[in-house]
Amino acid sequence: MTPLVPAAARLRAGDPPLAEYVERLCTRIDRIDPVLRAFVPEPGRHDRLSAAAKELEARYPDPAGRPPLYGVAVGVKDVVHVDGLPTHAGSALPPGVLAGPEGPLVGRLRAAGALVAGKTVTAEFAVLAPGATRNPHDLGHTPGGSSSGSAAAVAAGLVPLAIGTQTVGSMIRPAAYCGVVGFRPTYGRVPAEGIVPHAPTLDTAGWYAADLAGVRLAAALLCDTWAAQPAGPPEREPVLGVPVGGYLDEVHPEALAAFEHTVRGLGLTVRRVDVLGDFDTVKHHLRTIIRYELAQVHRDLFARFGSLYRPETVAAIRHGREVDRADHRAALAARADFRRRVAEVTADQGVDAWVTPAATGPAPLGLDSTGSAVMSLPWSHAGLPAVSLPAGALGGLPLGLQCVGADGGDERLLAAAAVIGERLSA
């Protein structure tokens, strides 16, 4: 993997020159990606990136004036519109049907000097039907989903930064399975314009990097109103919370034992708290919201092109059609109550970050499923920021530690995660 911060610094300094960097990038993608399949195929990738590099060099001839991501190659999930590249959203729908203008997220990447290396593979419409991407750690295992290509591209060292999206667990789970750092900001902290929706009241853009420093650099550039953190260590060690109850029953026993071992090894204050309440009810409300909104998003497209949708997406849309509008409204109201409960318990217990397994276990064998998103489910339901940190391995495959912060507390979460990350690597 290629850490973003030093890679960006070298590119700003002109080492290597952008033309050479693009040549190396395209050569590596051409060599590795036919097997990994992290990127959507693009026959003209080299010519497009070479032209973009020349424009960037002409715009910023002086290294001192170059923007923070000058020349950095970024993978962008194929549900995010990028000018000059088609959006298929992992589907077989006709070209142009999903076309739309580039949104603020990609605009901010470009303003920071980034080059879009290409579109990364996604599950169909970021739902359930997996893309073709394989796990770089073992090609027979899933990389997770739906942001499969973005996580795998960073893990394989194809790009130092990649954009994904999360509706339930589509950022955090692939980060855990692929052994990279994945960050999902607070809902609404990054503008959603220019992204093909899945469930609009849940959809959130996020990103992957090799380490937390790279995630923090990107966050400062991509999140609205990012507050720079002071240099040096935090004033006190973070207090961690571990949710008790049926939530952790979802984790495979070996992975749960590894999680408990990891938490004990951090040497930080840990409070075990019933923060999630009736977890089955939480799952029901989220499922009601997500399926109803998916069906509404695809109402017209599905009527025209339903035969081109994959079975998993068809089943999800049909389920959403059976959800009554009143049930959706009731689920939204229950979600608001749940958000208030989590916020109150977090504050009352003095918890700086909730820590949990990032997935129910390591990446499952096979490519016909992207694994379970249940570890991210309550936190996505509440719209909270979350980050997955590499945390050891099980059976030779990576495990992730999920850290969750307060609503709007993205900066504080990443500061706490930095302390946790230091302990993990000690």
VMD Tcl script that draws the C-alpha trace (Angstrom):
set ca {
  {0.00 0.00 0.00}
  {1.04 3.59 -0.62}
  {0.51 6.08 2.25}
  {-1.18 9.21 0.95}
  {0.62 11.94 2.92}
  {4.22 11.18 1.82}
  {3.07 10.29 -1.71}
  {1.35 13.68 -2.04}
  {4.39 15.49 -0.67}
  {6.66 13.82 -3.21}
  {4.37 14.67 -6.10}
  {4.17 18.32 -5.06}
  {7.97 18.38 -5.04}
  {8.08 16.88 -8.52}
  {9.50 13.49 -7.50}
  {8.51 11.76 -9.65}
  {7.41 14.09 -12.44}
  {3.71 13.68 -13.21}
  {4.28 12.09 -16.61}
  {6.41 9.39 -15.01}
  {3.91 8.92 -12.19}
  {1.04 8.46 -14.65}
  {3.10 5.98 -16.66}
  {3.83 3.91 -13.55}
  {0.20 4.12 -12.42}
  {-1.24 2.91 -15.70}
  {1.37 0.16 -16.03}
  {0.54 -1.13 -12.55}
  {-3.21 -1.04 -13.20}
  {-2.73 -2.84 -16.53}
  {-0.65 -5.52 -14.80}
  {-2.67 -6.12 -11.65}
  {-6.25 -5.15 -12.36}
  {-7.15 -7.81 -14.96}
  {-7.06 -10.24 -12.01}
  {-8.06 -7.95 -9.13}
  {-10.80 -6.13 -11.11}
  {-10.94 -3.12 -8.82}
  {-11.41 -0.64 -11.69}
  {-14.10 -0.39 -14.31}
  {-12.27 -1.08 -17.62}
  {-11.28 2.10 -19.46}
  {-9.45 1.69 -22.79}
  {-8.29 5.33 -22.95}
  {-7.11 5.64 -19.35}
  {-3.45 6.39 -20.16}
  {-4.20 9.10 -22.71}
  {-6.82 10.73 -20.48}
  {-4.54 10.81 -17.44}
  {-1.53 12.01 -19.46}
  {-3.53 14.94 -20.80}
  {-4.85 15.78 -17.33}
  {-1.31 15.64 -15.90}
  {-0.03 18.05 -18.54}
  {-2.83 20.50 -17.75}
  {-2.06 20.26 -14.05}
  {1.66 20.86 -14.59}
  {0.92 23.90 -16.73}
  {-1.43 25.29 -14.07}
  {1.02 24.81 -11.19}
  {4.60 25.15 -12.48}
  {5.92 26.29 -9.09}
  {6.08 23.46 -6.49}
  {5.52 25.99 -3.71}
  {2.08 26.84 -5.04}
  {0.83 23.32 -5.69}
  {-2.37 22.15 -3.94}
  {-2.30 19.38 -1.30}
  {-3.29 16.48 -3.59}
  {-1.33 17.68 -6.61}
  {-1.21 14.80 -9.09}
  {-2.47 12.17 -6.62}
  {-4.37 9.39 -8.39}
  {-7.76 8.74 -6.81}
  {-10.21 5.92 -7.49}
  {-13.87 6.98 -7.54}
  {-16.71 4.53 -6.95}
  {-18.91 4.05 -9.99}
  {-21.97 5.58 -8.38}
  {-20.25 8.99 -8.29}
  {-20.50 11.11 -11.42}
  {-17.18 12.19 -12.93}
  {-17.15 14.49 -15.95}
  {-15.75 12.61 -18.94}
  {-16.40 9.14 -17.53}
  {-19.65 7.18 -17.80}
  {-21.59 6.13 -14.70}
  {-22.94 2.57 -14.79}
  {-23.34 1.99 -11.03}
  {-22.32 -1.61 -11.55}
  {-25.40 -2.23 -13.68}
  {-26.23 -3.36 -17.20}
  {-28.48 -0.37 -17.90}
  {-27.86 1.39 -21.24}
  {-25.06 3.99 -21.35}
  {-26.24 7.46 -20.48}
  {-29.33 6.41 -18.52}
  {-27.62 7.20 -15.22}
  {-25.68 10.23 -16.49}
  {-25.51 13.31 -14.30}
  {-23.30 16.29 -13.51}
  {-20.20 16.02 -11.41}
  {-20.90 17.01 -7.82}
  {-19.01 18.91 -5.11}
  {-17.15 15.82 -3.86}
  {-15.24 15.31 -7.11}
  {-14.98 19.07 -7.52}
  {-13.15 19.28 -4.21}
  {-10.79 16.50 -5.27}
  {-10.01 18.35 -8.48}
  {-9.55 21.65 -6.66}
  {-7.03 19.90 -4.40}
  {-5.10 18.80 -7.50}
  {-6.14 15.14 -7.63}
  {-6.29 13.09 -10.83}
  {-9.19 10.66 -11.17}
  {-7.48 7.34 -11.92}
  {-10.81 5.84 -12.96}
  {-14.10 4.47 -11.77}
  {-13.95 1.67 -9.21}
  {-16.22 -1.35 -9.22}
  {-19.36 -1.30 -7.07}
  {-22.14 -3.70 -6.22}
  {-25.09 -3.01 -8.51}
  {-26.54 0.37 -7.51}
  {-24.53 0.03 -4.26}
  {-27.07 -2.51 -3.01}
  {-26.34 -6.25 -2.72}
  {-25.42 -7.83 -6.06}
  {-21.60 -7.99 -5.91}
  {-19.20 -6.66 -8.51}
  {-16.28 -8.63 -9.92}
  {-13.61 -7.31 -7.54}
  {-11.53 -9.82 -5.56}
  {-9.85 -9.46 -2.19}
  {-6.14 -8.59 -2.62}
  {-5.24 -10.75 0.39}
  {-6.84 -13.87 -1.09}
  {-8.45 -13.73 -4.50}
  {-11.00 -16.37 -3.54}
  {-12.53 -14.14 -0.86}
  {-14.85 -11.15 -1.17}
  {-13.41 -7.66 -0.69}
  {-16.73 -6.63 0.83}
  {-19.18 -4.21 -0.65}
  {-20.59 -2.20 -2.02}
  {-17.42 -0.07 -2.23}
  {-15.45 -3.15 -3.20}
  {-13.25 -1.72 -5.94}
  {-12.24 1.34 -3.93}
  {-11.08 -0.64 -0.91}
  {-9.26 -3.23 -3.03}
  {-7.55 -0.56 -5.15}
  {-6.00 1.03 -2.04}
  {-5.13 -2.33 -0.48}
  {-3.35 -3.43 -3.67}
  {-1.36 -0.19 -3.90}
  {-3.00 0.90 -7.15}
  {-3.97 4.30 -5.71}
  {-3.27 5.98 -2.36}
  {-6.84 7.30 -1.99}
  {-10.24 6.05 -3.15}
  {-13.79 7.30 -2.77}
  {-16.67 5.05 -1.75}
  {-20.14 5.41 -0.29}
  {-21.93 3.89 2.66}
  {-25.64 3.42 3.16}
  {-25.33 0.69 5.81}
  {-21.86 -0.89 5.83}
  {-20.38 -0.25 2.42}
  {-17.29 1.68 3.59}
  {-16.44 0.07 6.92}
  {-16.82 -3.60 5.96}
  {-14.59 -3.45 2.84}
  {-11.98 -1.55 4.85}
  {-11.92 -4.37 7.39}
  {-11.87 -7.15 4.80}
  {-9.09 -5.50 2.77}
  {-6.95 -4.30 5.68}
  {-7.10 -0.56 4.95}
  {-8.40 2.48 6.82}
  {-11.92 3.46 5.81}
  {-13.81 6.55 6.97}
  {-17.50 7.32 6.80}
  {-18.22 10.92 7.90}
  {-21.32 12.11 9.73}
  {-24.36 11.93 7.45}
  {-24.56 15.18 5.47}
  {-20.99 16.29 6.22}
  {-20.06 15.72 2.56}
  {-22.51 16.93 -0.12}
  {-24.37 14.05 -1.80}
  {-25.02 15.84 -5.09}
  {-23.52 14.00 -8.02}
  {-23.98 10.55 -6.46}
  {-26.49 7.96 -7.70}
  {-28.69 7.46 -4.63}
  {-29.44 4.21 -2.86}
  {-31.41 5.46 0.16}
  {-31.10 9.26 0.30}
  {-31.68 9.66 4.05}
  {-28.72 7.32 4.71}
  {-26.28 7.65 1.80}
  {-22.88 9.07 2.79}
  {-19.65 9.42 0.82}
  {-16.42 8.22 2.43}
  {-12.84 7.31 1.52}
  {-10.06 4.78 1.94}
  {-6.36 5.26 2.54}
  {-3.47 3.12 3.69}
  {-3.32 4.85 7.07}
  {-5.19 7.25 9.30}
  {-2.99 10.20 8.34}
  {-4.18 9.84 4.75}
  {-7.82 9.68 5.82}
  {-7.39 12.81 7.92}
  {-5.75 14.71 5.05}
  {-8.66 13.85 2.77}
  {-11.22 14.71 5.45}
  {-9.82 18.22 5.81}
  {-10.31 18.73 2.07}
  {-13.64 16.98 1.51}
  {-15.78 17.56 4.60}
  {-17.77 20.74 5.10}
  {-16.38 23.13 7.73}
  {-13.50 20.93 8.83}
  {-11.81 22.19 12.00}
  {-8.05 21.69 12.08}
  {-6.84 19.84 15.15}
  {-4.03 21.33 17.27}
  {-0.62 19.71 16.95}
  {0.54 17.31 19.62}
  {-1.22 14.68 21.72}
  {-4.80 15.13 22.98}
  {-5.33 16.60 26.45}
  {-6.44 13.20 27.80}
  {-6.73 9.64 26.62}
  {-10.04 8.80 24.96}
  {-12.70 6.90 26.86}
  {-14.04 3.99 24.85}
  {-17.50 2.48 24.89}
  {-18.39 -1.10 24.01}
  {-22.09 -1.77 23.27}
  {-23.56 -4.67 25.22}
  {-26.59 -6.71 24.23}
  {-27.67 -8.58 21.13}
  {-25.51 -6.49 18.77}
  {-22.26 -8.29 19.59}
  {-24.04 -11.66 19.36}
  {-23.86 -11.14 15.59}
  {-20.05 -11.51 15.61}
  {-18.43 -14.88 14.89}
  {-16.98 -16.31 18.14}
  {-13.35 -16.28 16.96}
  {-13.65 -12.70 15.73}
  {-15.35 -11.61 18.97}
  {-12.52 -13.17 20.99}
  {-10.00 -11.31 18.82}
  {-11.91 -8.06 19.37}
  {-11.94 -8.50 23.14}
  {-8.21 -9.23 23.08}
  {-7.62 -6.08 21.04}
  {-9.69 -3.90 23.37}
  {-7.87 -5.19 26.45}
  {-4.54 -4.53 24.79}
  {-5.32 -0.85 24.16}
  {-4.86 0.01 27.82}
  {-7.61 2.65 27.68}
  {-10.67 3.18 29.86}
  {-13.53 1.05 28.53}
  {-17.19 1.37 29.52}
  {-19.59 -1.41 28.57}
  {-22.99 0.12 28.01}
  {-26.42 -0.82 26.67}
  {-26.56 1.96 24.11}
  {-28.47 0.32 21.25}
  {-31.58 -0.93 23.06}
  {-33.65 -3.53 21.20}
  {-31.33 -4.28 18.32}
  {-33.90 -6.29 16.37}
  {-36.16 -3.24 16.35}
  {-33.29 -1.04 15.14}
  {-32.65 -3.48 12.28}
  {-36.33 -3.52 11.35}
  {-36.57 0.26 11.19}
  {-33.45 0.63 9.06}
  {-34.60 -2.10 6.69}
  {-37.96 -0.36 6.32}
  {-36.28 2.95 5.46}
  {-33.68 1.59 3.10}
  {-36.00 -0.62 1.09}
  {-38.73 1.99 0.77}
  {-36.29 4.64 -0.41}
  {-34.57 2.27 -2.84}
  {-37.90 1.44 -4.43}
  {-38.74 5.14 -4.75}
  {-35.35 5.98 -6.29}
  {-35.73 3.23 -8.91}
  {-39.46 3.55 -9.57}
  {-39.13 4.92 -13.10}
  {-35.88 3.18 -14.06}
  {-37.14 -0.19 -12.89}
  {-40.34 0.24 -14.86}
  {-38.27 0.74 -18.03}
  {-35.32 -1.58 -17.47}
  {-36.40 -4.04 -14.80}
  {-35.31 -7.03 -16.87}
  {-31.70 -5.75 -16.76}
  {-31.54 -5.60 -12.96}
  {-29.82 -8.41 -11.07}
  {-31.94 -10.72 -8.87}
  {-30.66 -9.34 -5.55}
  {-31.59 -5.79 -6.53}
  {-34.95 -6.89 -7.92}
  {-35.80 -8.59 -4.62}
  {-34.81 -5.49 -2.63}
  {-36.89 -3.17 -4.83}
  {-39.90 -5.46 -4.68}
  {-39.61 -5.57 -0.92}
  {-39.49 -1.78 -0.87}
  {-42.66 -1.58 -2.96}
  {-44.46 -3.47 -0.21}
  {-43.49 -0.90 2.43}
  {-46.29 1.55 3.14}
  {-45.45 5.25 3.15}
  {-46.84 5.53 6.67}
  {-44.49 2.76 7.80}
  {-41.58 4.68 6.29}
  {-42.58 7.83 8.16}
  {-42.93 5.86 11.40}
  {-39.48 4.32 10.89}
  {-37.98 7.78 10.32}
  {-39.56 9.00 13.56}
  {-38.22 5.95 15.42}
  {-34.79 6.64 13.93}
  {-34.88 10.19 15.29}
  {-35.65 8.78 18.74}
  {-32.80 6.28 18.38}
  {-30.36 9.04 17.43}
  {-31.36 11.01 20.52}
  {-30.91 7.93 22.72}
  {-27.43 7.21 21.38}
  {-26.40 10.85 21.77}
  {-27.69 10.99 25.35}
  {-26.02 7.75 26.41}
  {-22.74 8.79 24.75}
  {-22.73 12.08 26.61}
  {-23.90 10.63 29.94}
  {-21.21 7.93 29.87}
  {-18.45 10.29 28.73}
  {-17.66 8.06 25.75}
  {-15.30 9.55 23.16}
  {-15.57 6.63 20.73}
  {-17.62 3.45 20.59}
  {-15.44 0.53 19.53}
  {-16.73 -2.64 17.90}
  {-15.62 -5.24 15.40}
  {-15.78 -3.62 11.95}
  {-17.32 -6.80 10.53}
  {-18.70 -10.05 11.88}
  {-15.43 -11.79 10.96}
  {-12.79 -11.84 8.23}
  {-13.78 -11.75 4.55}
  {-15.93 -14.78 3.70}
  {-14.83 -17.26 1.04}
  {-16.50 -16.75 -2.34}
  {-17.56 -13.83 -4.51}
  {-21.32 -14.33 -4.55}
  {-21.84 -12.21 -1.43}
  {-20.20 -9.11 0.03}
  {-20.64 -10.23 3.64}
  {-22.75 -8.90 6.48}
  {-23.12 -5.16 7.11}
  {-24.70 -5.60 10.54}
  {-21.77 -4.18 12.52}
  {-22.21 -0.82 10.80}
  {-26.01 -0.92 10.81}
  {-26.89 0.94 14.04}
  {-24.27 3.63 13.56}
  {-25.32 4.30 9.96}
  {-28.93 4.34 11.17}
  {-27.94 7.10 13.59}
  {-25.92 8.97 10.92}
  {-22.73 8.86 13.00}
  {-19.12 9.07 11.78}
  {-17.15 5.82 11.80}
  {-13.65 4.68 10.91}
  {-12.24 1.17 10.51}
  {-8.63 0.59 11.57}
  {-6.64 -2.54 10.68}
  {-6.58 -4.70 13.81}
  {-4.74 -7.95 13.27}
  {-5.82 -10.97 11.30}
  {-7.72 -14.23 11.62}
  {-6.94 -17.18 9.41}
  {-4.53 -15.03 7.41}
  {-7.18 -12.43 6.54}
  {-7.43 -8.90 7.98}
  {-9.70 -7.83 10.81}
  {-10.84 -4.27 11.44}
  {-11.67 -2.29 14.57}
  {-14.60 0.08 14.08}
  {-14.50 3.37 16.00}
  {-17.68 5.48 16.09}
  {-18.01 9.10 17.16}
  {-20.72 11.56 18.06}
  {-22.93 13.30 15.51}
  {-20.78 15.96 13.84}
  {-17.78 14.94 15.92}
  {-15.71 13.69 13.00}
  {-12.60 15.63 14.00}
  {-12.75 14.32 17.57}
  {-13.34 10.79 16.33}
  {-10.25 10.82 14.12}
  {-8.20 12.30 16.95}
  {-9.32 9.46 19.23}
  {-8.70 6.96 16.44}
  {-5.13 8.23 16.16}
  {-4.52 7.30 19.81}
  {-6.16 3.91 19.26}
  {-4.14 3.34 16.11}
  {-0.89 4.03 17.95}
  {-1.83 1.45 20.57}
  {-2.74 -1.08 17.89}
  {0.63 -0.72 16.22}
  {2.66 -0.70 19.46}
}
mol new
graphics top color blue
foreach p $ca { graphics top sphere $p radius 0.5 }
foreach p [lrange $ca 0 end-1] q [lrange $ca 1 end] { graphics top cylinder $p $q radius 0.2 }
display resetview
